[in-house]
């Protein structure tokens, strides 16, 4: 009597069951669950491992999802960094404006001091001249 063969899906389920149990995945342990022949289990297990590798490789589902996540993270980080730079520029511009206003005020005070000094020097020169004239007379 010939026996009914196992399917790749049965091998996949047996592997998942072994992993969930924390048991080592071997051809013999898969064979014990599925009842398949050693060579059939070995072939299907190899095929399944190759499929997993393909999923992780270029163009694989996991690779594509990972790439999408990385791009989304990149975009978010770029957006955050641009926002931080913009906020920093705004703070700097506000500080520059404030400092320019203070500087303008100090220029006004300085000019008033220069004007007062010139007036005082003029007054002093006039008094010295008058004093010199009064000593001559």
C-alpha positions in Angstrom: 0.0 0.0 0.0 1.4 3.4 -0.9 1.4 6.2 1.6 0.0 9.7 1.1 2.7 12.3 0.7 3.1 15.4 2.8 2.8 19.0 1.6 5.1 21.9 2.0 2.4 23.6 4.0 2.4 20.7 6.5 6.1 21.1 6.9 5.7 24.9 7.4 3.1 24.3 10.1 5.4 21.7 11.8 8.3 24.2 11.8 6.0 26.9 13.3 4.8 24.4 16.0 8.4 23.4 16.9 9.5 27.1 17.1 6.5 28.0 19.2 7.4 25.1 21.6 11.0 26.3 21.7 12.1 22.9 20.3 14.9 22.6 17.9 13.9 22.4 14.3 15.5 19.4 12.6 14.5 17.1 9.8 13.8 14.3 12.3 11.6 16.6 14.5 9.6 17.8 11.5 9.4 14.2 10.3 8.0 13.1 13.7 5.2 15.6 13.4 4.4 15.2 9.7 5.1 11.5 9.2 6.8 12.3 5.9 9.9 10.7 4.5 13.3 12.1 5.4 14.1 13.2 1.9 10.7 14.9 1.4 10.9 16.7 4.7 14.5 17.8 3.9 13.5 19.0 0.5 10.5 21.0 1.7 12.4 22.5 4.6 15.2 23.6 2.3 12.6 25.2 0.0 11.0 27.0 2.9 14.4 28.3 4.1 15.2 29.5 0.6 11.8 31.3 0.5 12.6 33.0 3.8 15.9 34.1 2.4 14.2 35.5 -0.7 11.8 37.4 1.5 14.7 39.0 3.3 16.6 39.8 0.1 16.3 42.5 -2.6 12.7 43.0 -3.5 11.5 40.7 -0.7 8.4 41.6 1.3 10.3 42.2 4.5 13.0 44.1 2.7 10.4 46.3 1.1 8.6 46.9 4.4 11.9 47.6 6.1 12.9 50.0 3.3 9.5 51.8 3.7 10.0 52.1 7.4 13.5 53.5 7.0 12.3 56.0 4.4 9.4 57.1 6.7 11.9 57.5 9.6 14.2 59.5 7.4 11.4 61.8 6.3 10.3 62.3 9.9 13.8 63.0 11.1 14.4 65.4 8.2 11.1 67.2 9.0 12.0 67.4 12.7 15.5 68.7 12.0 14.2 71.3 9.6 11.7 72.4 12.2 14.4 72.7 14.8 16.6 74.7 12.5 13.7 77.0 11.6 13.0 77.6 15.3 16.7 78.2 16.0 16.8 80.7 13.1 13.7 82.5 14.4 15.2 82.7 17.9 18.5 84.1 16.5 16.6 86.6 14.3 14.7 87.8 17.4 17.9 88.1 19.4 19.6 90.0 16.6 16.6 92.4 16.4 16.7 92.9 20.1 20.4 93.6 20.1 20.1 96.0 17.2 17.4 97.9 19.1 19.7 98.0 22.2 22.6 99.1 20.0 20.5 101.9 18.4 19.5 103.1 21.9 23.2 103.1 22.9 24.1 105.0 19.7 21.6 107.7 20.6 23.0 107.9 24.2 26.6 108.0 22.8 25.7 110.7 20.3 24.1 112.7 23.1 27.2 112.3 25.2 29.4 113.4 22.3 27.2 116.4 21.7 27.3 117.3 25.4 31.1 116.9 25.4 31.5 119.1 22.4 29.2 121.7 24.0 31.1 121.5 27.3 34.5 121.8 25.5 33.1 124.8 23.7 31.9 126.4 26.9 35.3 125.6 28.6 37.2 127.2 25.7 35.0 130.3 25.9 35.6 130.6 29.6 39.3 130.1 29.3 39.4 132.8 26.6 37.4 135.1 28.8 39.6 134.3 31.7 42.7 135.0 29.7 41.2 138.3 28.5 40.3 139.4 32.0 43.9 138.8 33.2 45.2 140.9 30.5 43.0 143.8 31.4 
